[in-house]
Amino acid sequence: MYRVLGRRTLYALLALFSLIILVQGYVIYQLQQEHTTNETAPIEKSSLPLDDLFKDFSYKREIDPFDELRKMQAHMREVVKDMNSGFDPTDFTSSVIEDRGTYYILQIHLPGADKKNISIDVRKRLLHVKADLQSHSQVHQNGYINTARQSHRFYRSFQLPDDADEMNIRHSYDEDTLQIQIDKMDKQAMH
């Protein structure tokens, strides 16, 4: 119990100190902006709020406190990009709908999908397509083997044309492409 309470207290203190540092950085930035627009005398370090808490830290007057946030954001983008290497989430979202006279063809690229994990449903003139996608990559580099497995869900809905017969829909899945054929209704049946 003591360890959990101590850890929570430590997290609370870290959050408080982070907030104080962020506030002080913002105040410094605002004062610098004021100084550059008013062209007044330089701001003395002792006149800044919360300086007594941070008197042991030295800092440059020209720093942008948000520069660290931008650096952290760029670093997080790199981390996420590295995590997703080998898998492009936009790769499986391409779809093509063609009118072939008596029927429509909808083709959706779904790499890594298993036939058993593809679901097609029609409700209120909307065609719903769901699939579970799996990807696997293995990279040999500098004597190490990096293996990654990823699992993703695909969901997309398509508005059926007015002349589409939602009772006559067939589909097939071959070479990472789901092909859905939607027959058209007779013109007499539409009226």
C-alpha positions as CSV (number, residue, x, y, z in Angstrom):
1,M,0.0,0.0,0.0
2,Y,2.8,2.4,0.9
3,R,4.5,1.9,-2.5
4,V,1.3,2.6,-4.4
5,L,0.7,5.8,-2.4
6,G,4.3,6.9,-2.9
7,R,4.2,6.3,-6.6
8,R,0.9,8.3,-7.0
9,T,2.4,11.1,-5.0
10,L,5.5,11.1,-7.1
11,Y,3.4,11.2,-10.3
12,A,1.3,14.1,-8.9
13,L,4.5,16.0,-8.0
14,L,6.0,15.4,-11.5
15,A,2.7,16.6,-13.1
16,L,2.8,19.7,-10.9
17,F,6.4,20.5,-11.7
18,S,5.8,20.0,-15.4
19,L,2.9,22.4,-15.2
20,I,5.0,25.0,-13.4
21,I,7.7,24.7,-16.0
22,L,5.2,25.0,-18.8
23,V,3.6,28.1,-17.2
24,Q,6.9,29.7,-16.6
25,G,8.0,29.0,-20.2
26,Y,4.8,30.5,-21.4
27,V,5.2,33.6,-19.3
28,I,8.8,34.1,-20.5
29,Y,7.6,33.7,-24.1
30,Q,4.9,36.3,-23.6
31,L,7.3,38.7,-21.9
32,Q,9.7,38.3,-24.8
33,Q,6.9,39.0,-27.3
34,E,6.0,42.1,-25.3
35,H,9.6,43.2,-25.3
36,T,10.0,42.8,-29.0
37,T,6.8,44.7,-29.9
38,N,7.3,47.5,-27.4
39,E,11.0,47.8,-27.8
40,T,11.5,48.5,-24.1
41,A,14.6,47.8,-22.0
42,P,15.6,44.1,-21.6
43,I,13.6,42.1,-19.1
44,E,15.6,41.4,-16.0
45,K,15.7,37.8,-14.9
46,S,14.7,38.6,-11.4
47,S,11.5,40.3,-12.6
48,L,10.0,37.1,-14.0
49,P,7.3,35.2,-12.1
50,L,8.2,31.9,-10.4
51,D,12.0,32.7,-10.7
52,D,12.6,31.9,-7.1
53,L,11.5,28.3,-7.7
54,F,14.0,27.9,-10.6
55,K,16.9,30.2,-9.5
56,D,19.4,27.3,-9.9
57,F,18.5,26.8,-13.6
58,S,20.2,28.9,-16.2
59,Y,18.5,29.6,-19.5
60,K,18.9,31.8,-22.5
61,R,16.6,34.7,-23.0
62,E,16.0,34.0,-26.7
63,I,14.7,30.5,-26.4
64,D,11.3,29.6,-27.6
65,P,9.7,27.4,-24.9
66,F,7.5,25.7,-27.6
67,D,10.5,24.6,-29.5
68,E,10.9,21.6,-27.2
69,L,7.2,20.7,-27.8
70,R,7.8,20.8,-31.5
71,K,10.9,18.6,-31.2
72,M,9.0,16.2,-29.1
73,Q,6.2,16.1,-31.6
74,A,8.7,15.4,-34.4
75,H,10.2,12.7,-32.4
76,M,6.8,11.1,-31.7
77,R,6.1,11.2,-35.5
78,E,9.3,9.3,-36.1
79,V,8.5,6.7,-33.4
80,V,5.0,6.1,-34.9
81,K,6.5,5.9,-38.4
82,D,9.0,3.3,-37.3
83,M,6.2,1.3,-35.6
84,N,4.2,1.3,-38.8
85,S,7.0,0.5,-41.1
86,G,6.1,-2.2,-43.5
87,F,2.4,-1.4,-43.2
88,D,0.6,1.5,-44.9
89,P,-2.9,1.9,-43.6
90,T,-4.0,3.7,-46.7
91,D,-2.9,0.7,-48.8
92,F,-6.1,-1.3,-48.2
93,T,-8.5,1.5,-48.5
94,S,-8.6,1.9,-52.3
95,S,-11.9,1.0,-53.9
96,V,-13.4,1.2,-57.4
97,I,-17.1,1.1,-58.4
98,E,-17.9,0.4,-62.0
99,D,-21.3,0.4,-63.8
100,R,-21.3,-2.6,-66.2
101,G,-24.7,-2.2,-67.7
102,T,-26.8,-4.8,-65.9
103,Y,-24.8,-4.8,-62.7
104,Y,-22.3,-2.8,-60.6
105,I,-18.9,-4.1,-59.6
106,L,-17.2,-2.9,-56.4
107,Q,-13.6,-3.8,-55.9
108,I,-11.8,-3.2,-52.6
109,H,-8.1,-3.9,-52.1
110,L,-7.8,-5.8,-48.8
111,P,-4.2,-7.2,-48.4
112,G,-3.8,-9.7,-45.6
113,A,-7.5,-10.4,-45.2
114,D,-8.8,-14.0,-44.7
115,K,-12.0,-15.0,-46.6
116,K,-13.5,-16.1,-43.3
117,N,-12.9,-12.7,-41.7
118,I,-14.8,-10.6,-44.4
119,S,-18.3,-9.6,-43.6
120,I,-20.7,-8.0,-46.1
121,D,-24.1,-6.7,-45.0
122,V,-26.8,-4.4,-46.5
123,R,-29.0,-2.2,-44.3
124,K,-31.1,0.8,-45.3
125,R,-29.6,0.9,-48.8
126,L,-26.0,0.9,-47.4
127,L,-23.5,-1.8,-48.2
128,H,-21.3,-2.4,-45.1
129,V,-17.9,-4.2,-45.6
130,K,-15.9,-5.3,-42.6
131,A,-12.6,-7.3,-42.6
132,D,-9.9,-8.3,-40.2
133,L,-6.5,-7.7,-41.7
134,Q,-3.2,-9.3,-40.7
135,S,0.3,-8.3,-41.7
136,H,3.7,-9.8,-40.8
137,S,7.1,-8.5,-41.5
138,Q,10.6,-9.7,-40.7
139,V,13.7,-7.6,-41.1
140,H,17.3,-8.9,-40.8
141,Q,19.6,-6.1,-39.7
142,N,23.0,-6.0,-38.0
143,G,22.8,-9.6,-36.9
144,Y,19.3,-9.1,-35.4
145,I,15.9,-10.3,-36.6
146,N,13.1,-7.8,-36.0
147,T,9.7,-9.6,-36.4
148,A,6.4,-7.6,-36.3
149,R,2.8,-8.8,-36.5
150,Q,0.0,-6.3,-36.9
151,S,-3.7,-6.7,-36.8
152,H,-6.1,-4.1,-38.2
153,R,-9.8,-3.8,-38.8
154,F,-11.3,-2.4,-42.0
155,Y,-14.8,-1.0,-42.1
156,R,-16.4,1.0,-44.9
157,S,-20.0,1.6,-46.0
158,F,-21.2,2.5,-49.5
159,Q,-24.5,4.1,-50.5
160,L,-26.2,1.8,-53.1
161,P,-27.5,3.4,-56.3
162,D,-31.2,3.7,-56.6
163,D,-31.4,1.0,-59.2
164,A,-29.3,-1.5,-57.2
165,D,-31.0,-4.8,-56.2
166,E,-29.9,-5.3,-52.6
167,M,-31.3,-8.8,-52.7
168,N,-28.9,-9.9,-55.5
169,I,-25.3,-9.4,-54.2
170,R,-22.5,-11.8,-54.8
171,H,-18.9,-11.5,-53.8
172,S,-15.5,-13.2,-54.2
173,Y,-12.1,-12.6,-52.7
174,D,-8.9,-13.4,-54.7
175,E,-5.4,-12.0,-54.7
176,D,-6.1,-9.4,-51.9
177,T,-9.0,-8.0,-53.8
178,L,-12.6,-8.2,-52.7
179,Q,-15.0,-8.1,-55.7
180,I,-18.7,-7.4,-55.0
181,Q,-21.3,-7.7,-57.8
182,I,-24.5,-5.9,-57.3
183,D,-27.3,-6.6,-59.8
184,K,-29.5,-3.8,-61.1
185,M,-33.3,-4.0,-60.7
186,D,-35.5,-4.1,-63.8
187,K,-36.8,-0.7,-64.7
188,Q,-40.3,-2.1,-64.4
189,A,-39.6,-3.3,-60.8
190,M,-38.3,0.1,-59.7
191,H,-41.7,1.8,-60.4
